[in-house]
Amino acid sequence: MRPIRALRAAPPDVRSTRPVRPRRPRRRPAALFLAAAGALLSLALPASPVAAEPVSPAAAASGSPVPVAGTLTPYDIDAVYTAGVSSGGYMATQLHVAYSGTISGSAAFASGPYDCAQGLLATALNACMDTLQDLRLAQLEQATRDRAAQGLVDPVANLADDPVYVFSGTQDTTVRQPVATALADYYTHFGARVRYNRTTAAGHAWITPLGPNSCGVTQTPFLNDCGFDAEAEMLGHLMGPLAGPAAKPAGTLIRFDQNAYAPGGSAAALSMGDDGFAYVPASCAGGAKCRLVVALHGCKQGYAYQGFGTRFIEGSHLDEYADTNDMIVLYPQAAPTLTLDNPNGCWNWWGYLGDSAYARHGGKQIEAVMGMIGALRGGTSTPPTGGTSVTLSSVATQDGYVKAAADGSGAAVGTLRDLYGLALGRGTDGKVNKTLLSFDTSRIPAGKEITRAYLKVDRSSGAGDPWASPAGNRLLVDVRSGCFGGCAVEPADWAAPATVAGGAEFGPFFSGRAVSSDLSPAALAALNRSGTTQMRLGFSAAPPSIAYLFVNQSAPVTLTVEYR
């Protein structure tokens, strides 16, 4: 007789099998996880990859749009949100915390606080799904602050007043409700506006009126109908008042190549699928100002998982709201590995495949998704192409700004950095400000060829538009191999010669995070592989009137260097 328990469909949880409490026969102890996963892998996965159907029979019957091959192109997007279930919920939170300067809010069904697993599978199983271990929320919150101080995630101040939606079903035994409560508490402690639905008798699933499952079950396709419109509740909290959903989606579902956004060029190497999807309503395609929701499926719900196809997209009930609320929906896709690393196609929230940066800047899946967001927003950053990268935080003790008259006379070191950040442009005192940054570029591995580098800065405040004063003004990056003078900021840095002048540029930005253009080949060659490289940011022309911005008040600027 076949063992029913082994063959029963498992939930879209965050790993292959559940850990278990001692002496409970329904669960396997965590120590047997890999062995159990191996056994299930031989039963569950085909000997060779099976291509999913382009669209499910349910989609064809309902009139849902059939995916069409295409690419991600820019739209007029004024806000970005993330939403996910289970492992996708964890990834939605990771994206929000890591890039809170870009992402305005988040929603999570059936998941826990940011970086709960801390890179440990046992912690993921026993503290972040079950409650066999204390997940130590205060330590997770402090670790977030520490990362922000190091420039590894965006400033935590960005989370204040962000809308966050949390859902946990009372019948969910995959991710226990105290774990989701810790997520709600985490965000609350950072000042976010949290709405927490914790009273619905739901199993472990994405909750949707289009779900084929009854509310309390935990089974494929993990789309449960609980008698209310969870998407109206979620999107209403994230975005404010909504128009009702369309009867059926009428926009375009674009299937695009995720390899173009994967660091190193291989989505499979990150446990992501070749195909991702983006739903674009006609209004957004026609030039309307739109919002973007990044929707992240759970384990066993990805397009490439055993023919699951587009069922999550069809059942999520997001496209119907997209049509009536000027909203694009991006559906990135994780994919199963043929090894025991990630056989269920979960998103990386515990550090599989050796990605220790999985929850912060530089995390491979995070950077792939951010590249997709950038492509849809028309940002200056292009998808990573290097095989490996290192992200360097500027040296806070050597960063600063220098102000002088437009002709460079009367130069002095600025004194408002701690209050406002690093200054650029013409201030209220009539002085023209330039920012100096130091990076320890000896951390770039020896013997590697640098293929790309770029800066990221966060706007703190400002007044006027220095890019338009005068018209066509440019914010340029000068690169110095070594230091402009002494490595500490000094008045002479304002006009000191650079190794490469104008080695990169920042386009206009008026809030959040900005990414520079790639450093020019000459600027890449100027990076000092044995010590410090300094960079000076300044406008190409002195603004004739007050027009300035402050950047990076509470966190270092970062320099990302890709190499092979």
ZAMARGU-4260 file (C-alpha; in steps of 0.2 Angstrom, whole numbers, plus 5000, padded with zeros to 4 digits):
<rodrens>
0) 5000/5000/5000 | 5006/5017/4996 | 5010/5028/5011 | 4996/5041/5010 | 5005/5054/5020
5) 5021/5054/5009 | 5010/5057/4993 | 4998/5070/5000 | 5001/5087/4992 | 5011/5098/5004
10) 5007/5116/5007 | 5016/5131/4999 | 5027/5132/5014 | 5045/5138/5015 | 5054/5122/5013
15) 5052/5104/5008 | 5045/5095/5023 | 5039/5101/5041 | 5050/5100/5056 | 5041/5092/5071
20) 5038/5093/5089 | 5045/5079/5099 | 5033/5064/5101 | 5020/5071/5089 | 5019/5057/5075
25) 5011/5069/5062 | 5027/5078/5060 | 5045/5073/5056 | 5059/5080/5067 | 5070/5093/5060
30) 5085/5082/5060 | 5077/5071/5047 | 5073/5085/5036 | 5086/5082/5022 | 5083/5063/5022
35) 5064/5066/5020 | 5066/5079/5007 | 5077/5067/4997 | 5064/5054/4998 | 5050/5066/4993
40) 5060/5073/4979 | 5062/5056/4971 | 5043/5054/4971 | 5038/5072/4967 | 5050/5078/4954
45) 5051/5071/4936 | 5067/5064/4930 | 5069/5079/4918 | 5060/5097/4918 | 5042/5097/4912
50) 5037/5113/4903 | 5021/5121/4910 | 5007/5124/4899 | 5006/5143/4893 | 4989/5144/4902
55) 4978/5133/4912 | 4962/5126/4907 | 4954/5136/4920 | 4961/5152/4913 | 4955/5147/4896
60) 4937/5144/4903 | 4937/5160/4912 | 4943/5171/4899 | 4959/5176/4908 | 4972/5183/4896
65) 4984/5170/4888 | 5003/5175/4891 | 5011/5184/4876 | 5030/5184/4874 | 5038/5201/4877
70) 5050/5212/4887 | 5048/5224/4902 | 5047/5242/4896 | 5045/5258/4906 | 5028/5264/4912
75) 5023/5280/4922 | 5024/5271/4939 | 5023/5282/4955 | 5023/5269/4969 | 5028/5251/4971
80) 5022/5238/4983 | 5026/5220/4987 | 5014/5206/4992 | 5017/5187/4994 | 5011/5171/5003
85) 5022/5160/5014 | 5040/5160/5006 | 5033/5174/4995 | 5028/5183/5010 | 5045/5182/5017
90) 5052/5188/5001 | 5040/5203/5000 | 5046/5208/5017 | 5064/5206/5012 | 5061/5217/4997
95) 5052/5230/5007 | 5065/5232/5021 | 5080/5231/5010 | 5073/5244/4997 | 5061/5254/5008
100) 5067/5270/4998 | 5059/5262/4983 | 5045/5251/4990 | 5031/5260/4998 | 5022/5246/5008
105) 5020/5227/5009 | 5008/5213/5012 | 5011/5196/5018 | 5000/5181/5020 | 5006/5167/5031
110) 5024/5172/5035 | 5035/5180/5048 | 5047/5194/5052 | 5062/5201/5042 | 5076/5188/5041
115) 5068/5177/5054 | 5079/5162/5048 | 5096/5172/5050 | 5103/5160/5037 | 5099/5144/5047
120) 5088/5131/5040 | 5085/5124/5058 | 5079/5142/5063 | 5068/5143/5048 | 5059/5127/5053
125) 5058/5128/5071 | 5056/5147/5075 | 5049/5155/5059 | 5036/5142/5054 | 5034/5132/5071
130) 5036/5139/5088 | 5049/5126/5095 | 5062/5140/5096 | 5060/5158/5101 | 5062/5169/5085
135) 5070/5183/5096 | 5061/5198/5089 | 5071/5211/5098 | 5087/5204/5090 | 5079/5204/5073
140) 5074/5222/5075 | 5092/5227/5081 | 5100/5217/5067 | 5089/5227/5054 | 5095/5244/5062
145) 5113/5238/5061 | 5112/5233/5043 | 5104/5250/5039 | 5119/5259/5048 | 5130/5249/5037
150) 5121/5253/5021 | 5116/5235/5019 | 5097/5239/5019 | 5089/5256/5016 | 5087/5267/5031
155) 5074/5260/5044 | 5066/5278/5045 | 5058/5274/5028 | 5047/5261/5036 | 5038/5274/5047
160) 5020/5276/5041 | 5022/5263/5027 | 5006/5253/5025 | 5008/5235/5029 | 4995/5221/5028
165) 4997/5205/5038 | 4986/5189/5036 | 4987/5174/5047 | 4973/5160/5047 | 4968/5152/5063
170) 4969/5135/5054 | 4986/5138/5048 | 4998/5124/5055 | 5012/5127/5043 | 5017/5145/5048
175) 5010/5146/5066 | 5000/5162/5070 | 5013/5168/5083 | 5026/5169/5069 | 5014/5181/5059
180) 5010/5191/5075 | 5029/5194/5076 | 5029/5201/5059 | 5015/5213/5063 | 5024/5218/5079
185) 5041/5220/5069 | 5033/5233/5058 | 5023/5241/5072 | 5040/5244/5081 | 5047/5253/5066
190) 5032/5264/5065 | 5023/5256/5050 | 5004/5257/5049 | 4999/5239/5051 | 4982/5230/5047
195) 4982/5213/5054 | 4969/5200/5050 | 4971/5186/5062 | 4953/5180/5065 | 4949/5171/5049
200) 4948/5152/5050 | 4960/5150/5035 | 4973/5137/5031 | 4990/5140/5024 | 4986/5149/5007
205) 4984/5165/4998 | 4966/5171/5002 | 4955/5175/4986 | 4937/5174/4981 | 4943/5165/4966
210) 4951/5151/4976 | 4945/5134/4972 | 4948/5128/4990 | 4937/5130/5005 | 4944/5142/5018
215) 4951/5130/5031 | 4961/5118/5021 | 4980/5117/5017 | 4981/5109/5000 | 4986/5113/4982
220) 4984/5125/4973 | 4984/5135/4990 | 4971/5147/4984 | 4957/5148/4997 | 4940/5156/4997
225) 4936/5162/5014 | 4920/5172/5009 | 4927/5189/5008 | 4938/5199/4996 | 4955/5199/5004
230) 4962/5208/4989 | 4950/5223/4992 | 4956/5223/5011 | 4974/5222/5006 | 4975/5234/4992
235) 4963/5246/5001 | 4975/5247/5015 | 4991/5248/5004 | 4984/5261/4992 | 4968/5269/4999
240) 4951/5269/4991 | 4949/5257/4976 | 4937/5255/4962 | 4928/5238/4962 | 4937/5223/4952
245) 4933/5220/4933 | 4923/5205/4929 | 4938/5197/4921 | 4955/5204/4916 | 4956/5213/4899
250) 4974/5219/4899 | 4990/5210/4893 | 4999/5197/4902 | 5017/5198/4896 | 5029/5183/4898
255) 5047/5189/4899 | 5064/5182/4901 | 5070/5182/4919 | 5088/5178/4914 | 5090/5196/4908
260) 5088/5201/4926 | 5098/5187/4935 | 5115/5192/4942 | 5127/5181/4931 | 5113/5179/4918
265) 5106/5163/4924 | 5090/5163/4933 | 5091/5144/4936 | 5107/5147/4946 | 5097/5157/4958
270) 5082/5145/4959 | 5072/5156/4948 | 5062/5151/4932 | 5066/5157/4914 | 5049/5165/4913
275) 5042/5179/4923 | 5025/5188/4920 | 5019/5206/4921 | 5001/5210/4919 | 4998/5228/4911
280) 4981/5235/4909 | 4976/5246/4894 | 4976/5262/4904 | 4995/5259/4910 | 5000/5254/4892
285) 4992/5270/4886 | 5002/5281/4897 | 4992/5283/4913 | 5001/5286/4930 | 5000/5269/4938
290) 5005/5259/4953 | 5015/5243/4953 | 5012/5228/4964 | 5025/5214/4965 | 5016/5198/4968
295) 5026/5183/4975 | 5019/5166/4975 | 5023/5153/4988 | 5031/5136/4987 | 5024/5124/4974
300) 5015/5138/4966 | 5028/5144/4953 | 5025/5143/4934 | 5039/5129/4933 | 5033/5118/4947
305) 5027/5102/4940 | 5015/5110/4927 | 5007/5122/4940 | 5008/5135/4926 | 4999/5152/4928
310) 4986/5146/4942 | 4993/5158/4955 | 4992/5173/4943 | 4974/5168/4938 | 4968/5165/4955
315) 4976/5179/4965 | 4962/5191/4960 | 4975/5205/4957 | 4973/5208/4938 | 4954/5211/4940
320) 4959/5226/4952 | 4973/5231/4940 | 4961/5235/4926 | 4950/5247/4937 | 4964/5255/4947
325) 4978/5259/4935 | 4989/5245/4943 | 5003/5234/4935 | 5006/5218/4943 | 5023/5210/4942
330) 5024/5191/4945 | 5042/5185/4947 | 5044/5167/4947 | 5055/5155/4958 | 5058/5138/4952
335) 5063/5121/4960 | 5080/5115/4960 | 5084/5097/4955 | 5094/5095/4971 | 5089/5096/4989
340) 5092/5115/4990 | 5075/5120/4985 | 5065/5106/4977 | 5048/5115/4980 | 5052/5131/4971
345) 5052/5142/4986 | 5059/5160/4987 | 5075/5162/4996 | 5072/5167/5014 | 5084/5156/5023
350) 5100/5157/5012 | 5100/5142/5001 | 5112/5140/4987 | 5125/5149/4997 | 5118/5166/4995
355) 5122/5174/5012 | 5115/5191/5006 | 5098/5184/5002 | 5089/5197/5013 | 5098/5213/5009
360) 5106/5223/4996 | 5116/5211/4985 | 5105/5196/4988 | 5104/5188/4971 | 5085/5185/4970
365) 5082/5203/4978 | 5093/5211/4965 | 5085/5201/4951 | 5067/5207/4956 | 5074/5225/4959
370) 5080/5225/4941 | 5063/5220/4935 | 5056/5234/4945 | 5069/5246/4938 | 5065/5241/4920
375) 5046/5244/4923 | 5049/5261/4930 | 5062/5266/4917 | 5076/5269/4930 | 5094/5272/4926
380) 5100/5255/4933 | 5101/5241/4920 | 5101/5222/4925 | 5116/5215/4933 | 5128/5206/4921
385) 5143/5201/4931 | 5145/5184/4938 | 5149/5190/4955 | 5148/5207/4965 | 5153/5215/4981
390) 5144/5230/4988 | 5155/5242/4997 | 5148/5255/5010 | 5156/5272/5010 | 5168/5275/5025
395) 5158/5286/5036 | 5173/5294/5045 | 5179/5300/5029 | 5163/5306/5020 | 5158/5324/5020
400) 5154/5339/5009 | 5164/5355/5005 | 5156/5372/5000 | 5163/5386/4991 | 5158/5401/4980
405) 5154/5397/4962 | 5172/5401/4957 | 5179/5389/4971 | 5185/5403/4982 | 5182/5403/5001
410) 5181/5384/5002 | 5176/5376/5019 | 5170/5359/5025 | 5152/5358/5028 | 5145/5356/5045
415) 5127/5350/5043 | 5130/5332/5039 | 5124/5325/5055 | 5108/5335/5055 | 5103/5334/5036
420) 5115/5323/5027 | 5128/5326/5013 | 5124/5342/5003 | 5124/5345/4984 | 5119/5361/4974
425) 5118/5379/4980 | 5112/5381/4998 | 5103/5395/5007 | 5120/5403/5011 | 5124/5405/4993
430) 5138/5392/4993 | 5140/5378/4980 | 5141/5361/4989 | 5150/5345/4983 | 5150/5328/4992
435) 5166/5318/4995 | 5164/5299/4998 | 5178/5286/5002 | 5177/5267/4998 | 5189/5253/5003
440) 5191/5246/4985 | 5204/5234/4991 | 5189/5223/4995 | 5187/5219/4977 | 5194/5201/4975
445) 5211/5201/4967 | 5213/5193/4950 | 5195/5197/4945 | 5190/5208/4930 | 5179/5222/4935
450) 5164/5222/4923 | 5153/5235/4930 | 5151/5247/4945 | 5138/5260/4951 | 5133/5270/4966
455) 5117/5271/4976 | 5111/5286/4986 | 5096/5290/4996 | 5088/5308/4996 | 5085/5315/5013
460) 5078/5332/5009 | 5080/5347/4998 | 5073/5363/4990 | 5072/5368/4971 | 5077/5358/4956
465) 5096/5359/4954 | 5095/5349/4938 | 5085/5363/4930 | 5095/5377/4937 | 5102/5380/4925
470) 5092/5370/4912 | 5101/5354/4908 | 5112/5354/4924 | 5120/5337/4927 | 5125/5328/4944
475) 5142/5320/4940 | 5153/5308/4949 | 5172/5312/4948 | 5183/5297/4953 | 5200/5298/4961
480) 5212/5283/4963 | 5217/5285/4981 | 5212/5302/4989 | 5209/5319/4982 | 5221/5326/4996
485) 5221/5318/5013 | 5207/5305/5014 | 5198/5315/5027 | 5187/5329/5019 | 5197/5345/5018
490) 5193/5362/5009 | 5205/5359/4994 | 5194/5344/4989 | 5181/5356/4981 | 5193/5359/4966
495) 5206/5345/4968 | 5209/5336/4951 | 5201/5319/4948 | 5208/5304/4940 | 5193/5303/4929
500) 5181/5318/4929 | 5162/5314/4926 | 5165/5295/4927 | 5146/5292/4931 | 5130/5303/4932
505) 5114/5303/4942 | 5098/5308/4933 | 5085/5319/4942 | 5077/5311/4957 | 5066/5320/4970
510) 5063/5306/4983 | 5069/5289/4989 | 5084/5280/4981 | 5093/5284/4965 | 5106/5273/4956
515) 5120/5281/4945 | 5124/5277/4928 | 5137/5263/4926 | 5155/5270/4929 | 5164/5273/4913
520) 5178/5261/4907 | 5191/5274/4912 | 5182/5276/4929 | 5182/5257/4932 | 5201/5257/4928
525) 5203/5271/4941 | 5197/5260/4955 | 5211/5257/4967 | 5212/5239/4970 | 5225/5241/4984
530) 5217/5254/4995 | 5205/5269/4995 | 5195/5276/4980 | 5187/5293/4983 | 5172/5300/4973
535) 5166/5317/4972 | 5148/5321/4968 | 5144/5339/4961 | 5134/5348/4948 | 5142/5352/4932
540) 5136/5370/4933 | 5133/5381/4949 | 5115/5384/4951 | 5111/5403/4950 | 5099/5402/4964
545) 5095/5391/4979 | 5093/5373/4973 | 5100/5359/4983 | 5097/5342/4990 | 5104/5332/5005
550) 5108/5313/5003 | 5111/5299/5015 | 5108/5307/5032 | 5107/5290/5041 | 5116/5278/5031
555) 5132/5276/5020 | 5132/5278/5001 | 5135/5261/4993 | 5146/5256/4978 | 5142/5240/4970
560) 5156/5232/4959 | 5153/5217/4948 | 5167/5206/4942 | 5171/5190/4934
</rodrens>
